[in-house]
């Protein structure tokens, strides 16, 4: 335990991670902790994370952001899910759509009824019963919290946005709440000789920024967490073989669809993220199966429009810090670890980590118990997301490249192996308490990747064949009718943006 009161928090690094942390601290710790953020305009940010998941709406709401203002300032669009193309086999597509599918039943998830109908010879697609999927594929969206005259939920959504503009938006908010920004590069990190705690950052200008607790948002450099207090990095490359990405924006040439595209390629996968003013593109790949030049050529050849910049190669190493909080340094964002952006979790992990820091924030000194709990929760969160991402690679049935054959045959964590075997045998999947992804999310990826159960829950036999057929048919008609009445995604954006003009 360190008995020093925590009166000053210093965040090293700006970008999305740094300003998310600053905004959260300014909102939640106002009047109790002074917040300083140190960044240099000369140091660029990775900034490829432009797609998010629904919890970002809770985060933005907690900060009091007006949605129309946020959409306008960050060039954002709506995201209803992620379409995975060619992941199971070339030519086969499915979507991890947000929200529920079908109808909720006690003790027995809807997909068991779908599985029973399939065993009876039915050929309905599982996503026929997803309102999010049907709206996404018809390019529709509105603020629909529930389907009228039913007990069925409406649309669940997140955003695509320009990460750089989001960081600027958060910076304006943070500075308005009293966060002090200091411009400059770190020349030296001053640590206490006895405790090893960081005491201050010496900048190239000679200025010293002192603090009681430091948050490392310095990206892959991990200047504080890795180099000053030396928290080990645990590599997960044996399960996630991609180690490089190449990114480039392109012109918009088509309608702005309300979903992310993830397109499997011979050596990895490609993303396409539609914003109001451009499309974000990138290729995540394994350097053991593809050179940088081959990746560059593949990405440029498959862009949806003219490139707006020179492609940028980003090396990375998947994994995480064994202790994301070490001594008086907390790491967030890329400094804490990295999971490729396949399920758009990068920004969420920063927001979740900043929220966790608030909940575990030390009062009269840093206590071992709080640090241990923060690290326990952080590890579990990362491991659950890790397993979900590995699932996409492991459960492939492609035979067209060494990369995909390697992924199919590779060893996987025991936690994932057990979940896959349980689902394959029984159709059952259970959400761990610390799992970000719902049972419906796991079901969609498992089914979409071709992991089809050998059985279904016996409760589904409680309906007669006719009752089951009528249920499924009525749900399909209800969802189709609801989607027909929704405005287009672009019409929604135009209307909301116009309403936000001051």
N, C-alpha and C positions, 0 to 999 in steps of 0.2 A: 504494500500500500504506500502511495505517496500522499502526504497530508496537505499538500499545497492546494489552496482553493483554486478552482478553475474560473478565472475571470476573463481570460483572453484566449480566443480561438483563432488560430492562423490556418488558412487554407492555402496550400501551395498548388497553383495551376488553375487556369480558368477553363475555357471550353464548356461543354455541356455539364461535365461532372462537377467542376468547381463551382459553377454558378447555380446548379441545382442544390448543392450543399449549402451555399451561401444563402439562397432564398429560404430553404427550410430552416436554417438556424436563425435567420433574421425574423422569421414568422413565429417560431416556437419559443425562442430563447430571448425575445426582446426584453430589455431591461435587466437581464441577469448576466449576459455574456457579451463582451465586445468582439465583433467578428472582423477580421482583416483578411483580404484575399490578395495574394501576390501572384502576378502573372506578367509575362513579357509579350508584347505585340510581335516580337521577332520569332517567337516559337510557335509553330503551327500546331493545329490539332488534327487528330485522325479524322473525326467528323464524318464517318460513313453511316452512322446509325440514324436513319431517317424514318424508320418504321417503328411503331410502338404497339403496345397491347393495352386492353381496356383500363387497367389500373391507373394509367396516366391521367384519366379524367378525374379520378379522386384526388390525385396530387395537385393538378391544376385548380380543382375546386377548393382544396384546402388553402391555397394561396389567394383565392378570390378572383381568379382570372375570368374575364368575360370571354365566352367561347368565340363570339364573332370577332372580337378584337384579336384574340389569339390566332384564329385562322387567318386573318388578314395579315398580321405582322410576321407570321412564320411561313406564309405561302402554303398552308396546310390543306390537306384533303382528308376524306373519310376512309377508314380502313375497316372492312367487315371480316377480314380473314386473310389467309395466305394460300394461294393456289400452288400446289406442288405438281410440276409437270415432268414426266419421264422418270420419276423416282422409283416407282415399283418396277415398271418395265417401260421401254421406249414407246411413246404414244399413249400411255395411260396417265390420266390426271385425277387428282382429288383435291379437296380443300380442307384445311384446318380452319373451319369457320368459327367465329366467336359465338357465344350464346348457347342456348339449349337446342336440342334436336327432339322433335316429336312432342310427347307429353310425359310429364313426370308422374311416375307411379311409386307408391311406397314400397321400399325394400327391393325393387326390381327395376333396373334402368330400361328405358325405352328400347334400346338396341336389342334386348332379349326378345321382344315382340317382333321386331324386324327379322331377327335370326330365325325365329319359329316360322314366320311366314315364308322365309327363304327356303327352309327345310320342306315346306309344303309345296314348293315349286314357284313361289312368287318371285318376280324379277324387279321389284321396285328398288331404285337406288336409295342407299341410306340417306343421301343428301336431298332427296325429294322432300324430306321432312325437316329440313333446316331452313328457317326463314332467312337467316343471314346469308346462306349460300344462294338461295334463289334470288334474293335482292341483289347480291353482288354480281351474279351472272347476268342479270337483266339491267345492271347499271342503275339501280334505284337506291334511294335513301331518304329517310325523314326521321325526325325525333319521335320514334314510335316506342313507347315504354311498355305497351302491351297490345295484343291483338284485340280490337274492340269486341265487346259482348262475349268474351271468352276469359278463361283464367290463364291463358297462355302468354308467356312473356313476349316482348317485342324485340327490337334490334339491339344488339350489344356491339359497341364500336370503339375504335381507337383512331389514331391519326397517322398520316404520313406528313412530315414537315421537313423544312430545311434546318438541320441541326445547328448550323452557325447562327441563323436568325433566332432560333429558340434560345441559344446561349445569350445573345444580345438582349432578348426580351427579359430573360431572367436577371441579367445584369442590371437593367434599368429598374426592375422591381427591387432587387437587393439593395442597390445604392439609395433608393428612395426610403428604405427601411433602416438606413444607417450603416450598412456595410462599407468599410473603407477599402478601396482598391489601391494597391501599391504596384507601380510599374517597375519591372526590373528582372534581371536574371540572377539566379542564386550563384554566388561564387564559393561559399563555404557554409557548411552546417555545423553549428556549435553545439556540442553535446556535453552534458555534465560528466566529469571524469569518473565519479563514483557510481552514479545510478545508470548512466547511459542514456538518460532522457534528453531529448532535444530541447535546447534552451532558446535558440534563436537562429535566424537565417541572415547571413551576411550577403548583401547583394553586390554586384559588380561596381555599383556606384559608391560603395562603402557604407550605405545605410544598413542598419541592423534592425530586423523585425523580430521582436521577442514575443513569446507566447507561453501559455501553460499547457495547451493541448493543440496538436497539429493534425491536420487532415491532408493526406498526400493524394492529390489529384494530378500528379505530374505525368500521367500516362504510363506507357511501357517503360519509361526510364526508372520509375519507382525510386526517385531520388532520396526520399526519406525512409520509406518502408523497407526498401531493398538495400540501400547503400549506407544509411545512417544507423538504423536499428536492426538491420540484417535479418528480416523475417524470410525464411526459406520459401522457395517457389516449388510447388508440386506440379509436375508436368503430366498432362493427360493426353499426350500425343499418341499413346498406344491405342487409344479408343477413338480419337478424333484426328484423322490423318492429315487433314488440310492445315497448311502452315503459312499460307500467303493469300493475299487478296489484291486485286487490281481494280481501281474505281475510276469512273468518269461520268460526268453528267451529259445528258443529251437533250436535244430539242424535243418538245412534245409534238407528235404528228397525228394523234388520234384522240378519241374521247378519254376523259380522265376516269379510269375504272376505280371502283372503291375496294380494291384489294391489292396485295403485294403478289408479285409473281416470283416463284422460286423454280428455276429451270435446271434440271440435272444435266450436266455435261460429262464428257468422257473422263475428266480428271477432277471433278468437283461440281459446283453449282453456280448459277448466275442469278442475280437479283435484278428486278425492275420495280422501281418505286415511283408512282406518278405523283408529282406535285402540281401546284397551280401553274408554275412557270417553266418547269422542266421535268425530266425523268432522271431519277438517280439510278445508276447502273453499277454493277460490280461483278467480279468473278472470284469466288473463293476456291482455291485449288491446292493440290498437293505438289510441292516442288519435286517430289520423287517420281511423279508421273507426268509432269508438264513443266517446261521452262517458262521463264518470264516472257520471253518473246512469243512463244506459242500461245500463252494466256492472253497477251495483248492482242494478238491477231484474232483470236477466237472472240474476244469481247467486242472489238471494233466491228467485226464482221456481222455480229448479231445484235447490234444496237437498234432500237426502234426509231432513231432519228439521228441527225447530224451531231457529232460530238461537240461539246462546248468548251472542252479543255483537253489538256494532254493527260492520258491515263497515268495514274499514280499507283505504284506498287507499295504494298504495306505488308512487311513480314510480321508474323505473330507466332506466339507459342501458347497453345491452349493449356489452361490449368489455373491455379490460384495460390495465393499466399497461405501457408499453413496457419499463420495467425494474421488475420487482416487488421487486427489491433495488436500492436506490439509496443510495450512501454507506454509512451504518451503520443504515439503516432497511430492514427486510424487511416487505412487506405480505402479509397473508393474509386470506382471506375476502373480504367485499364491498369492502374497501379496495384489494384487488389487482385486482379486475375482477368482472364479473358475466355469467353465462350463465343464462338463465331455467331454472326447475327442471323442464323437460320430461322429462329423463332422470335426475333425482334426483342430480345431480352436485355440488351446492353443498357439502354436508358432506364429501364425498369429497375435493374440491379442497383444503379446509382440512387434512385429515388427510395428504393427499399432500404438500402444501406444507410442513407441519410436519416430516414425515419427510425431505423433501429438505433442509430447513434443518439437521437433525441431521447428515445425510451431508456437507453442505458447511460445517459449522460451523467458523468461524475459530478458530485456536489462538493463535498469537503474532501477532495483528493481522489485520486484514481485507485479504485479498489480491485483487487485480483478477481473477486467474484463477478463484478460487472464485465470486466474484460473477457473472462472465460465464457460468460453467457453470450456476449456479443459474437465471439469467435465460433461458438457452437452453432448458433443460429445461422451465421454467415456460411459456414461449411455445409450445413444441411441444405440450405437454399441452393447453393451452387451445385451440389451433388445431384439434387433432384432435377434441376434444369439440364445438367450434363447428361443424365440418363435419357431424358426425353429427346435430346438432340442426337445422341448415339443411335437411338431407335431408328431414326430416319435412314441412317447409313446401313445399319446391320440388317434391317428387314427389307433388303432390296432383292429383286429377282432378275437383275440384269446380268448378261453374260458377255457384254460388248467391250469391256476394257479391263485391264489389270487392276485399275483403281477400284472398280465396283466388285470385282471378284475378291480382292483383298478385304473390302469392307464386310462382305457377306461371311467370310471365313474367320474374321478376327475374333479374339476373345473379348468378352464384354464384362462389365462389373456384375457381381452376383446379384445386386439389387435389381438390375434391369433384366437379367436372365430369368429370375424368379417371376417377375411381373409378366414377361412375355409368355412363359410356359403356362402360367395360371390362366391367362386370357385364351391361349390357343386351346387348352383343354376344356375350359368351362364357360368362356365368354365373360368371366367376371374380372373386373379391374377395380382396385380400391385406391382412393387418393390418400396419400400419406398426409399427416397434419401439416408438414412443412413444404408440401408440394405446391408450386405456383400453378401448375396445370390441373384442370378439373378432370373428372372421369370422362366427360364427353370429349375433351381434347385428346386424351389417350386413346379412346375408342376410335376417333376419326383417323388418327395416324396409323394405328394398328390395322384397322380395316382397309384404309387407303393404301397401305403398303403390302396388302395381301395376306396379313396374318388373320385368317378366318377361323373362328372357334369351331370346335368339334361338337359343342353342346350349347344349350342355353338354359337359363334359370327356369326351374319347374313352375314358378308362379305364372309364367307366360302361358301355360297350358290351362289356366283358369278361364280363359275365353274360348268360346266355340270358334270353329273355323269361320263361320259367317260373321260373328262379332268382330273377330280380328280383321277380316277383310273390310268390313264397314268402317272400323276405326281408322285404318290406314288410308282408305279412300277419302274419308271426310277430312282428315288432316291435310292431305295433299290439296284438296279443293280449297280448304280454308287458307292455306299458305299461298297458293297461286292467286286466289282472289285478293288477298291482302297486298301482295306484291304489285298487282296490276294497278292498284289505287295510289301507289307511292309515286312521288315526283322523281325525275332522274337525279342522279348524283350531281351533275353539273347545274341543274336548275336549283337544287337545294343550296349549293355553294353560292350561286349568284344571289339568291334571295337573302341568305344569312349575311353575306358580306355587305350587301346593300343596306341591310338593316343596321349594321354596325357602323356605318359612315357617320361621322359627327359633323 
